[in-house]
Amino acid sequence: MGRYLVHRLLTTIPVLLVVSFFIFSLMHLAPGDPASFMAGDEGRPEQVARIREKLGLDDPLYRQLGRYYVDIARGDLGESVFNKFGVTELIRQRLEPTISIAIFAMVLALLISIPSGVLAAWKANTWVDRAVMIFAVFGFAIPAFWLGFNMIWLFAVTLNWFPPMGYSPISEGIGPWLRSMTLPAITVGVIVAALIARMTRSAMLEVLREDYIRTARAKGLGEFTVLFRHALRNASIPIVTVVGLSMAGLVSGLVVTEAVFAIPGLGRLIVDAVTRRDYPIIQGTILVITVFYVFINLAVDICYGWLDPKIRYQ
């Protein structure tokens, strides 16, 4: 297992190098002059020249690329053109709400989807199975913004159980932090749970037809042991894949939810940066999201090796 882990860690290095190169190329491949975009329509030539000098755009590309890699190694992602704050600090401030909601939503989705998917496969073609599949279809069909507004109307406006919008940092207390995350996490978690429940049911149906499941039942093992110890572990490879992709998608795809609940997260930072063409922020946020994707995929690969010995020893 240690050799497999080292091998997977080493494979992430060239991936990060290639991805960072393409992110660096984003500013130069975009049509037009980035300095002119940053200066605005009324920018004077001397303002454009100052921006180009500040960003180092007058240097040769190889020198800019080398400086970019050195800055990344030091954790320096540049400075916002408009508000003059460091990109690293801006991303750090916005990461807490996004990561908190993503983790909260994923835990909620797993608590709902895994048991319901296993139950639907166990009771296939019964009313239980149909009820789970109806929930999954509704989870796919309901838009996140519609569900979010209805959650606000019911639980915040009518019942006054949770705040309607905003985010309370964990430094202000666990209680306010949990209350501010509950509604957006449920909104996103229901949608993610629908996908994982369908995948769990599909994977479990295939495994429950295998001979070793009939053998386990013939030995007198309890149904709970057969389902969760024998069947679920052998069906978990596609489930883990979907969970990993969903988690990565939550980190980068909470734009609508953050807008509905007025949460200052990473998604809103990206949208604001794209609107203002703040290229240092765009580059920094894309790089951070890419790193999340790479390491989440690494965690999924490690789970593969833990769940399936054949993968571990190859």
N, C-alpha and C positions, 0 to 999 in steps of 0.2 A: 504493500500500500504506500510506503514511503517513496519508493521509486516511481510509482505512478503519479504521486502528488508532485514530486520534483519535475517530472516530465511535463505535466500540465502547467506548472508555474513558468517553466522556461518557454513554453509555446506562447505565453501571453506577451512576452517582450517584443518579438517582431510585430505582433498585431498592434500593440500600442504605438510602435514607431511608425508603422504604415498609416495608421489612422491619424496620428498627430500630423504627419506630412500632408495628408489630404485636407485636414482642418486648416493648416497653414496656407494651403493653396486656395482656400475659399476666398480670401480677400483679393487675391490676384486674378482668379478666374472670373470673379463677378464683373459684369459689364460696367464700364465707366471707371472713373478714378475714385477710390475710396476716400481720399482726402477731400475731393470736391463734394461728395455726398455728406461728409461730416461737417463741412463748412456751411452747407445749405445753399439754397438758390441765390441768396444775396451775398454769398461769401466773396471777398475780394481776393485777388491773386496772391497778395502777401499772406493772407490768412491760410489759404490752401498750401502755400509754401511752408509756413510754420508747422502745419499739421503733418505734412509729409516728412519734414525734418524730425519732428517729435516722434513719429511712428517709425522712423528709419526707413521709409519707403524709397529714399534716394540711393540707398546702398544696393550692391548686387544681391541677387536672390540667394546665393549660397551663404552670404554673410548674414542675411536676415534669417535664413533657416537655422544656421548655427546659433545665433542669438536667441531664437525662439526655443530651441531645445535646452539651452542653458537656463533660460528663464523658467521653463517648465520644471527642470530638475531642482531649482531653488524654490519652487512653489509660487513663483511670480507669474500671474496670468495677465499682467498689464494693468492699465488704468482706464476707467471709463472716460470717453471723450466729453460727455455732457456734464456729469456731476463730479468728475475728478476723483471719485473714490476708487480704491483698488478693486479689481475684479475678483480677486481671491476673497476679500472681505465681504463683498456683496453676495457672492455665491454662498459663503459660509453662513451669512445671516438668513438666506432664503432656503438653505438645505434643511434646517430643523423642521419647519412646518411640512415640507414635502415628504421627507423621510418618515416623520412621525405618522402622518396620515397613511402613507403607503404601507408601513408595517402594521398599523392598527387595522387597516382594511384587509390586508392579506391574512392576518390571524383570524379575523371574523369570517372571511371567506372560507378558510380551511375548516374552521369549526362547523360551518354549515354544509360545505360541499362534500367533504370526504365521507362523513356518516350518511348523508342523503344519497350520494352516488353508490356507496356499498349497499345500502338498503334497497335502492332501486334495482340493482343487479340481482340481489338475492331474491327479491319479490318481482322478478321480471314478468311483464305482461299482466300485472294486477293493478288494482286501483292505486296502490302505493307508488308503483313505477310511473304510472300516468301522472300522478300528482307531482312527482319530482320533475318529470319532463315538462309539465306545464309551467312550473316555476322557472325552469331553465330557459324556456322559450320567452317568457315574459322578461326575464333578466336580460336576454339579448335584445329584445325589441324596445324596451323602455329607454328613451334617451336620458343621459346622466343629468342634463339640466332640468328636465321635466321632473324627474324623481327628486332632485335636490330642492326645487322650489316647493314641491308638495311636502317634503320633510320639514322645511322651514315653516310652512303654513300650519302643519299639524302639531309638531313637537315644540316649536319655538313661539309661534304667535298664539295658537289656540290653547295648548297645554302649558306653555311657559316652562318647559323642562330644561331646555338647552338654549344657549345664546344663538340668535339667528345668523350671525356672521362674525367674522373676525377670528383671531388666533391668540391664545394666551400661551406664552413660552413656559416651558417646564420650570424655569427659574422662579416663576410666580406661584408655583404650587402644583402638586399633582392633580388636585381636584379641578381647578379651572382649566388646566391643560387637557385633562380627559374630557371635560364637558365641551370644550371648544372643538375637539376632534371627533366627537361621536357622530354628529350628523353627516359631515363629509365622508367619514370612514364608512358609515353604513351605506351611503349613496354609492360609493365606488365598490364596496365589498359585495353588495348584492349582484352587481354586474359580473365581477370576477368569479363569484361563487357559481353563477350559472354555467360559465365555461368549464370550470374545474369539475363540477358535478357531472356534466355530460361526458367529459373525458374519463372520469372515475368509473362511471357506469359502463362505458364502452370497453375499457380495459378489463374490468372485473368480469364482464360477461364472457370474454375470451378465456380468462384463466379458470373460471368456474366449470368449464367444460373439460378441463384437463384430467388425465387419469389419476394424478397424484392427489387431486382434491377428493375424488371418489374413494381413494385409498385411505386418506385421512379420516373421512367420515366413517368408512368401514371399520376403522380401528376404535371407533367410539369417541372421538374427540368432539368437544362441544362446538356448536355452530359459531359461536363468537370466536373461538380459537381458530377454526378453519377459515373464517372470513378475514380476520384482521392479522393473524400471524402467518398463515400460509398463502392465502389468495392475494391479499392486498400488497404484501411485500413483492410478490412476483409480478404484480400488475403496476408497480409504482414507477417504472421507468418513464412511460409516456406522461404520467401524472406529474412527476418531478419536472419534466421538460416544460409542461404548460405552466406550472407554478413559477418556474424561473423566468419564463418569458413574460408572464403576467406581472411579476414583481418589477422587472426592468421597465415594462411599459407603464407601470404606475409612477415610477420615478420621473419619467419624461412626459407622461400623458395626462397630468392632472390640471391642464390649462382650464378646461371648462368648469371643473369642480371648484378650483381656486377662484375663478371669476364669480361663480354663483354665490359662494360663501365669503367673498372678499378676504381671501387668505393670501398673505404676501409670500408666496412660494416660488419655486424655481420656474414653474410654467409661466407665471405672470412676468417674471424677470425676462424670460426669453421673448415673450410677445412684445414687451415694451422695448427691448433692445432692437428687435427686427423693425418695429415701427419707426424708431429713431435712427436706424442704421448705425447703431453703436457696435462697430465691428469687434473691438476687444471683448465686450461682454458676450457677443454671439460666439466668438471663437472659444472663450473660456467655458461657457455653459455647455457647448457641444462636446468639448473635450471631457468635462466632468461626467456628462451623461454617458459618453462612450466608455469611459473607465468603469462606470457602474455596470454597463452591459457586459464588458469583458470579464469582470470579476464575478458577476452573477452567473455567467456561463461557466466560469471556472468552478464555482461552487456546485453547479449542476453536474459537471463532469466528475467532481469528487464524490458526489452522491451516487452517481452511476457505479463508480468503483466500489463503494461501500455496499450497495444493494446487490450488485451482480459480480461475483468473483471472477467470472469469465472475462469481463472487461478489465478487471483489476490486474490480471496476470498476463494479458496480451502485451 
